[in-house]
Amino acid sequence: MKEMEKIAFDMIVVLKVQSVIPLLMERKHLSFKQALQYLYASELYQMLENEATKVWHYSPMMLCTLVEKEKTSGQLILPDHV
């Protein structure tokens, strides 16, 4: 990935995180810090950081739902479609 592409992708990840955190705070009754820890400690976040996985295509609501299911079940299951 070229440097400018990496910078642009990193910004997409930041924007996705900024959109997911308030949803987690509301749905899970977490503080801002707790919501960040909840997301950052997930397999979903690791995949979100990897452009090749295309997880960044998912909506904030879908990302929130996926991380909640991952935390509940102990495994991350991605939908077949974006």
Secondary structure, DSSP 8 states (H G I E B T S, - for coil): --HHHHHHHHHHHHHHHHHHHHHHHHHHT--HHHHHHHHHTSHHHHHHT-GGG-GGGS-HHHHHHHHHHHHHHSS----S--
